[in-house]
Amino acid sequence: RETAEHIKRLGYQAATVFDFGLSQADDQEIVLYAANHDFVLMTFDLDFVLLYRVFGKEKFSVVIFRLRDQTVESVNRAVDRLLMSHCLEEKMNQKAIAIVDEVSIRVRTEAEGS
């Protein structure tokens, strides 16, 4: 929730699964909700990489954080790097997957063969 608030302070829309009553939902439900609302998912959960590939016909993007330090401060720094890079924004109209770690950001679209 703190990272969602951080993203809002940066001028972007952000919400959590709690905000949409999805805190008890399974991953597939969350993916379908995100796809139906053109949301970008941000998570540590690697299962979403598989779901991203399985739901190829759906339009959704996912950011997977691969951070050793998973404190709010560390995640917020990673979010700042992602947003400042504009690499995700450039591919928002396409289905995209981004992997963010401490030193790099890798973004692929379905067309690029993620």
PLY file of the C-alpha trace (Angstrom):
ply
format ascii 1.0
element vertex 114
property float x
property float y
property float z
element edge 113
property int vertex1
property int vertex2
end_header
0.00 0.00 0.00
2.85 2.36 0.75
4.28 1.88 -2.74
0.86 2.59 -4.28
0.79 5.86 -2.32
4.32 6.63 -3.51
3.24 6.07 -7.13
0.25 8.39 -6.63
2.55 11.11 -5.25
4.52 10.83 -8.49
1.36 11.68 -10.44
0.28 8.22 -11.57
-2.83 6.25 -10.75
-2.21 3.32 -8.43
-4.21 0.91 -6.34
-3.77 -2.39 -4.55
-5.70 -5.65 -4.73
-7.25 -4.58 -1.41
-8.73 -1.49 -3.07
-10.61 -3.70 -5.53
-11.66 -6.40 -3.08
-9.25 -8.88 -4.64
-7.00 -9.60 -1.66
-8.35 -13.16 -1.43
-8.55 -13.68 -5.21
-6.37 -16.19 -6.97
-3.75 -15.00 -9.44
-5.90 -15.80 -12.47
-8.73 -13.60 -11.18
-6.29 -10.75 -10.61
-4.91 -11.12 -14.14
-8.38 -11.08 -15.69
-9.35 -8.02 -13.66
-6.16 -6.23 -14.71
-6.71 -7.20 -18.36
-10.31 -6.00 -18.33
-9.30 -2.64 -16.85
-5.98 -2.10 -18.68
-4.05 -2.13 -15.41
-0.35 -2.80 -15.02
0.34 -5.37 -12.31
3.35 -4.87 -10.05
4.44 -7.87 -8.02
7.24 -10.02 -6.63
5.31 -13.17 -7.59
7.01 -15.04 -10.45
3.77 -16.95 -11.14
2.61 -13.88 -13.04
5.29 -14.50 -15.69
3.57 -17.77 -16.55
0.12 -16.19 -16.40
1.34 -13.41 -18.68
2.25 -16.04 -21.26
-0.88 -18.17 -20.77
-3.23 -15.23 -21.20
-1.55 -14.07 -24.40
-4.83 -12.95 -25.90
-5.53 -10.69 -22.94
-4.15 -7.18 -22.77
-2.27 -6.62 -19.57
1.20 -5.67 -18.52
3.13 -6.91 -15.52
6.17 -5.65 -13.65
8.06 -8.32 -11.73
10.38 -7.01 -9.03
13.43 -9.23 -8.46
14.92 -7.34 -5.53
17.02 -8.81 -2.75
15.99 -5.95 -0.49
12.19 -5.92 -0.52
11.68 -3.06 1.92
9.26 -0.31 0.92
12.17 2.08 0.39
13.95 -0.32 -1.96
10.77 -1.04 -3.93
10.02 2.67 -4.20
13.53 3.31 -5.55
12.98 0.56 -8.15
9.61 2.10 -9.08
11.29 5.49 -9.46
13.91 4.00 -11.81
11.20 2.25 -13.83
9.07 5.36 -14.20
12.02 7.66 -14.93
13.22 5.30 -17.66
9.91 5.65 -19.54
10.55 2.19 -20.99
7.23 0.80 -19.76
5.23 3.86 -20.85
6.50 3.45 -24.40
5.04 -0.04 -24.53
1.85 0.49 -22.51
-0.44 0.11 -25.52
1.02 -3.34 -26.07
1.10 -6.21 -23.66
4.44 -5.89 -21.87
6.40 -7.61 -19.15
9.12 -5.85 -17.21
11.67 -7.44 -14.90
13.19 -4.95 -12.48
16.16 -5.73 -10.29
18.67 -3.57 -8.43
20.65 -2.67 -11.54
18.54 -3.30 -14.63
15.12 -3.02 -16.19
14.21 -5.41 -18.98
10.97 -4.87 -20.90
9.54 -7.13 -23.57
6.28 -7.03 -25.46
4.36 -10.00 -26.82
5.43 -8.93 -30.31
9.08 -9.08 -29.24
8.64 -12.65 -28.08
8.73 -12.39 -24.33
0 1
1 2
2 3
3 4
4 5
5 6
6 7
7 8
8 9
9 10
10 11
11 12
12 13
13 14
14 15
15 16
16 17
17 18
18 19
19 20
20 21
21 22
22 23
23 24
24 25
25 26
26 27
27 28
28 29
29 30
30 31
31 32
32 33
33 34
34 35
35 36
36 37
37 38
38 39
39 40
40 41
41 42
42 43
43 44
44 45
45 46
46 47
47 48
48 49
49 50
50 51
51 52
52 53
53 54
54 55
55 56
56 57
57 58
58 59
59 60
60 61
61 62
62 63
63 64
64 65
65 66
66 67
67 68
68 69
69 70
70 71
71 72
72 73
73 74
74 75
75 76
76 77
77 78
78 79
79 80
80 81
81 82
82 83
83 84
84 85
85 86
86 87
87 88
88 89
89 90
90 91
91 92
92 93
93 94
94 95
95 96
96 97
97 98
98 99
99 100
100 101
101 102
102 103
103 104
104 105
105 106
106 107
107 108
108 109
109 110
110 111
111 112
112 113
